[in-house]
Amino acid sequence: MKWNTRILKVGSDVKELFMNTKRVDFRPNDRETDLADYSVIYDQRPTGEIQKGDKIEIGNMVFKVVGTGADVNRKLKERGTCTFDFSGKREPSGTVAIMLSGVGFADKCLREGNKIIIK
């Protein structure tokens, strides 16, 4: 298992941003941020490298990693930050983007208390 975490807080502006961009920024709870209203805050950092082909479970929905930005694993290790991109595109939308595809409604599974597991 590469990442086993729980969503602690979904910022007040996350839903609106997601509806407009199909992207969600993730930040760890062990690092202060003034972007909490725009982010999903989680409790445990990844222990492995996220790669194309990995499966990700968010709550009861499953997605597949179809692309990763050039700096995603470095930024996750250093700062704990990344962006989940549910736009359906395969090319990374940014250097810290994890591109996801699959059946499920991301806006429904991004809830406080839901687990995120990447294998």
C-alpha positions in Angstrom: 0.0 0.0 0.0 1.4 3.4 -1.1 -1.0 5.7 0.7 -3.5 5.0 3.5 -5.0 8.2 4.8 -8.3 9.7 6.0 -9.9 13.0 4.9 -10.0 15.2 8.0 -11.5 18.4 6.5 -13.0 19.5 3.2 -12.5 23.2 2.8 -15.6 25.4 2.4 -14.6 26.4 -1.2 -13.6 22.9 -2.4 -17.0 21.9 -3.9 -17.3 25.1 -6.0 -13.7 24.8 -7.2 -14.1 21.2 -8.1 -17.3 21.9 -10.1 -15.4 24.5 -12.1 -12.0 22.7 -12.6 -12.5 19.0 -11.8 -9.4 19.3 -9.6 -8.9 19.1 -5.8 -5.8 20.2 -3.9 -4.7 18.0 -1.0 -2.6 19.2 2.0 -1.5 17.3 5.1 -2.7 18.2 8.6 0.9 18.4 9.9 1.6 21.5 7.9 0.1 25.0 8.4 -1.7 26.5 5.4 -3.7 29.5 4.7 -5.3 27.6 1.8 -7.4 25.3 4.0 -10.7 26.7 2.6 -9.6 25.6 -0.9 -8.1 22.2 0.1 -8.8 18.7 1.4 -6.8 18.1 4.6 -5.7 14.6 5.2 -3.9 12.8 8.1 -1.2 10.4 6.9 1.4 11.1 4.2 2.1 8.5 1.4 4.7 5.9 2.1 5.3 4.9 -1.5 5.7 6.5 -5.0 2.4 7.2 -6.9 2.6 5.9 -10.4 0.5 5.5 -13.5 -1.5 2.3 -13.2 -2.0 2.6 -9.5 -5.6 2.1 -8.1 -7.0 4.6 -5.7 -10.0 4.1 -3.5 -11.8 7.2 -2.1 -14.6 6.2 0.2 -16.4 3.5 -1.7 -15.4 4.6 -5.2 -12.4 3.4 -7.2 -10.3 5.3 -9.7 -7.1 4.6 -11.7 -4.0 6.8 -11.9 -3.6 7.5 -15.6 -0.8 10.1 -15.3 1.4 11.9 -12.8 3.1 15.3 -12.9 6.8 15.4 -12.9 7.2 16.7 -9.3 4.2 14.9 -7.6 6.2 12.4 -5.6 8.9 14.9 -4.6 6.3 17.4 -3.4 4.4 14.7 -1.6 7.5 13.8 0.3 8.7 17.3 1.0 5.4 19.2 1.6 2.7 16.6 1.5 0.8 18.5 -1.3 -0.7 17.3 -4.5 -3.7 17.8 -6.8 -6.2 15.1 -7.8 -7.4 15.8 -11.3 -10.7 14.1 -12.3 -11.0 15.9 -15.7 -10.6 12.7 -17.7 -7.4 13.9 -19.4 -4.3 11.7 -19.2 -1.6 14.4 -19.6 -0.8 16.0 -16.2 -2.5 19.4 -15.7 0.4 20.5 -13.6 3.7 19.2 -12.0 1.9 18.0 -8.8 -1.2 16.6 -10.5 -2.3 13.0 -10.1 -4.6 12.3 -13.1 -7.5 10.0 -12.3 -10.2 8.2 -14.3 -12.8 5.7 -13.4 -16.4 5.2 -12.5 -17.5 7.3 -9.6 -18.5 10.8 -8.6 -15.5 12.5 -7.0 -17.6 15.3 -5.6 -19.6 12.7 -3.7 -16.7 10.7 -2.3 -14.6 13.7 -1.1 -16.2 13.7 2.4 -14.7 14.1 5.8 -13.9 10.7 7.4 -13.6 8.9 4.0 -10.4 6.8 3.6 -8.1 7.3 0.6 -6.1 4.2 -0.3 -3.6 3.9 -3.2 -2.2 0.5 -4.1 
